[in-house]
Amino acid sequence: MSYKIAPSILAADYANFASELARIDASGVEYVHFDIMDGQFVPNISWGADVVASMRKHSKLVFDCHLMVVDPVRYVDAYAQAGADIMTIHVEATRHIHGALQKIKVAGMKAGVVINPGTPVEALIPVLDLVDQVLIMTVNPGFGGQAFIPEMMSKVERVVELREKGGYSFDIEVDGGLDNNTIAACAKAGANVFVAGSYLFKNPDLTAQVQTLRDAIDA
């Protein structure tokens, strides 16, 4: 399964989103990752669908929107209209995860499901036939720059087993603490979509920094 690098724009320069998107486009990555936070499901607040819509005008990359919000089904139509390609929601944040994922797909987006470090993989099993992407958080959600939790690799491996057993074809994404050292463990465990924020944007040469991740995966 082909892999994708997804820079998290949460770590970019907020005053220069258009130019940051241009840097991301030029780096040769496949996705842009948007961390949507409401200050309730997680303690931080980021932005909403209007910001995604404004950025859509500046990029043709896949917009991978990760909603860390309470009752995310309320925002499905807004993100579809904003130009999101993938909408990923937490099992912990909605009472009716199956119905919410159905609504995402009806709205024309790919549907993703995510679990926090403290949530067992078994919570995903009832909806694996619906999803295009499973996201395993490798930090506790809410803030960038956290340390990678290596114990989450057993979850990635378990999701790979469930995918093979069920004959599914969803992507497996990891998010949190990824750099040129930790990404290798994620790839070995079976992930193929890699979200990186602080590590990528700390280097003015984003393209070179992306290449260090590709080199680590290929090695």
For each residue, the residues with C-beta under 8 A, 3 or more apart:
1: 171 192
2: 192
3: 187 192 193 194 217
4: 29 30 31 62 171 192 193 194
5: 29 30 31 194 196 210 213 214
6: 29 30 31 32 33 64 173 193 194 195 196
7: 11 12 24 27 29 31 32 33 195 196 197 200 201 206 210
8: 11 33 34 35 144 175 195 196 197 200
9: 12 17 20 21 24 32 33 34 35 55 197
10: 33 34 35 46 144 197
11: 7 8 144 145 197 198 200 201
12: 7 9 16 17 20 24 201
13: 16 17 19 20 201
14: 17
15:
16: 12 13 19 20
17: 9 12 13 14 20 21 51 54 55 58
18: 21 22 55 58
19: 13 16 22 23
20: 9 12 13 16 17 23 24 201
21: 9 17 18 24 25 32 55 58 59
22: 18 19 25 26 58
23: 19 20 26 27 206 207
24: 7 9 12 20 21 27 29 32 59 61 206
25: 21 22 59 60 61
26: 22 23 206 207
27: 7 23 24 206 207 209 210
28: 207 210
29: 4 5 6 7 24 32 61 210
30: 4 5 6 61 62
31: 4 5 6 7 61 62 63 64 86 193
32: 6 7 9 21 24 29 55 59 61 62 63 64
33: 6 7 8 9 10 64 66 175 195 197
34: 8 9 10 47 52 63 64 65 66 84
35: 8 9 10 46 66 68 144
36: 46 47 48 52 65 66 67 68 69 75
37: 41 42 44 45 46 68 69 141 142
38: 41 42 45 68 69 70
39: 42 43 44 45
40: 69 70
41: 37 38 68 69 70 90 92 93 141
42: 37 38 39 68 141 142
43: 39 142 143
44: 37 39 142 143
45: 37 38 39
46: 10 35 36 37
47: 34 36 50 51 52
48: 36 51 52 75 78
49: 52 53 75 78 79 81 82 84
50: 47 53 54 82
51: 17 47 48 54 55
52: 34 36 47 48 49 55 56 63 65 79 82 83 84
53: 49 50 56 57 81 82 83
54: 17 50 51 57
55: 9 17 18 21 32 51 52 58 59 63
56: 52 53 59 63 82 83
57: 53 54
58: 17 18 21 22 55
59: 21 24 25 32 55 56 63
60: 25
61: 24 25 29 30 31 32
62: 4 30 31 32 85 86
63: 31 32 34 52 55 56 59 83 84 85 86
64: 6 31 32 33 34 85 86 88 112 173 193 195
65: 34 36 52 79 84 86 87 88
66: 33 34 35 36 88 112 114 135 175 195
67: 36 72 75 79 87 88 89 90 93
68: 35 36 37 38 41 42 90 93 141 142
69: 36 37 38 40 41 72 75 93
70: 38 40 41 93
71: 74 93 94 95
72: 67 69 75 76 87 89 90 93 94 100
73: 76 89 94 96 99 100 103
74: 71
75: 36 48 49 67 69 72 78 79
76: 72 73 79 80 87 100 103 104 107 109
77: 80 81 107
78: 48 49 75 81 82
79: 49 52 65 67 75 76 82 84 87 107 109
80: 76 77 84 87 107 108 109
81: 49 53 77 78
82: 49 50 52 53 56 78 79
83: 52 53 56 63
84: 34 49 52 63 65 79 80 87 109
85: 62 63 64 109 110
86: 31 62 63 64 65 109 110 111 112 132 133
87: 65 67 72 76 79 80 84 104 107 109 110 111 112
88: 64 65 66 67 111 112 113 114 133 135 173
89: 67 72 73 93 94 97 100 101 104 112 113 114
90: 41 67 68 72 93 94 113 114 115 116 141
91: 94 97 113 114 115 119 123 124 127
92: 41 115 116 119
93: 41 67 68 69 70 71 72 89 90
94: 71 72 73 89 90 91 97 100
95: 71
96: 73 99 100
97: 89 91 94 100 101 113 126 127
98: 101 102 126 127 130
99: 73 96 102 103
100: 72 73 76 89 94 96 97 103 104
101: 89 97 98 104 105 111 113 127 130 131
102: 98 99 105 106 111 130
103: 73 76 99 100 106 107
104: 76 87 89 100 101 107 109 110 111
105: 101 102 108 109 110 111 130
106: 102 103
107: 76 77 79 80 87 103 104
108: 80 105
109: 76 79 80 84 85 86 87 104 105
110: 85 86 87 104 105 132 133
111: 86 87 88 101 102 104 105 130 131 132 133
112: 64 66 86 87 88 89 131 132 133 134 135 173
113: 88 89 90 91 97 101 124 127 130 131 133 134 135
114: 66 88 89 90 91 134 135 136 137 175
115: 90 91 92 119 120 121 123 124 135 136 137 155
116: 90 92 119 137 140 141
117: 137 138 139 140 149 151 152
118: 140
119: 91 92 115 116 123
120: 115 123
121: 115 124 125 155 158 159 162
122: 125
123: 91 115 119 120
124: 91 113 115 121 127 128 134 159 162
125: 121 122 128 162
126: 97 98
127: 91 97 98 101 113 124 130 131
128: 124 125 131 134 162 163 166 168 170
129: 166 168
130: 98 101 102 105 111 113 127
131: 101 111 112 113 127 128 134 170
132: 86 110 111 112 170 171
133: 86 88 110 111 112 113 170 171 172 173 193
134: 112 113 114 124 128 131 159 170 171 172 173
135: 66 88 112 113 114 115 173 174 175 193
136: 114 115 152 155 156 159 172 173 174 175 191
137: 114 115 116 117 140 141 152 175 176
138: 117 148 149 152 174 175 176 177 178 182 186
139: 117 146 147 148 149 175 176 177
140: 116 117 118 137 146 176
141: 37 41 42 68 90 116 137 176
142: 37 42 43 44 68
143: 43 44 146
144: 8 10 11 35 197 198
145: 11 197 198
146: 139 140 143 176 177
147: 139 177
148: 138 139 176 177 178 179 182
149: 117 138 139 152 176 177
150: 153 182 185
151: 117 154
152: 117 136 137 138 149 155 156 174
153: 150 156 157 185 186 188 189
154: 151 157 158 189
155: 115 121 136 152 158 159
156: 136 152 153 159 160 172 174 186 189 190 191
157: 153 154 160 161 189 190
158: 121 154 155 161 162
159: 121 124 134 136 155 156 162 163 172 190
160: 156 157 163 164 172 189 190
161: 157 158 164 165
162: 121 124 125 128 158 159 165 166 168
163: 128 159 160 166 168 169 170 172
164: 160 161 167
165: 161 162
166: 128 129 162 163
167: 164
168: 128 129 162 163
169: 163
170: 128 131 132 133 134 163
171: 1 4 132 133 134 192 193
172: 133 134 136 156 159 160 163 190 191 192 193
173: 6 64 88 112 133 134 135 136 191 192 193 194 195
174: 135 136 138 152 156 178 186 191 193 194 195
175: 8 33 66 114 135 136 137 138 139 178 195
176: 137 138 139 140 141 146 148 149 195
177: 138 139 146 147 148 149 182
178: 138 148 174 175 182 183 186 194 195 196 199 213
179: 148 182 183 196 199 213
180: 183 184 199 212 213 215 216
181: 184 216
182: 138 148 150 177 178 179 185 186
183: 178 179 180 186 187 194 196 213 216 217
184: 180 181 187 188 216 217 219
185: 150 153 182 188 189
186: 138 153 156 174 178 182 183 189 191 194
187: 3 183 184 190 191 192 194 216 217
188: 153 184 185
189: 153 154 156 157 160 185 186
190: 156 157 159 160 172 187
191: 136 156 172 173 174 186 187 194
192: 1 2 3 4 171 172 173 187
193: 3 4 6 31 64 133 135 171 172 173 174
194: 3 4 5 6 173 174 178 183 186 187 191 213 217
195: 6 7 8 33 64 66 173 174 175 176 178
196: 5 6 7 8 178 179 183 199 200 213
197: 7 8 9 10 11 33 144 145 200 201
198: 11 144 145 201 202
199: 178 179 180 196 202 209 213
200: 7 8 11 196 197 203 206 209 210 213
201: 7 11 12 13 20 197 198 206
202: 198 199 209
203: 200 206 208 209
204:
205: 208 209
206: 7 23 24 26 27 200 201 203 209 210
207: 23 26 27 28 210 211
208: 203 205 211 212
209: 27 199 200 202 203 205 206 212 213
210: 5 7 27 28 29 200 206 207 213 214
211: 207 208 214 215
212: 180 208 209 215 216
213: 5 178 179 180 183 194 196 199 200 209 210 216 217
214: 5 210 211 217 218
215: 180 211 212 218 219
216: 180 181 183 184 187 212 213 219
217: 3 183 184 187 194 213 214
218: 214 215
219: 184 215 216
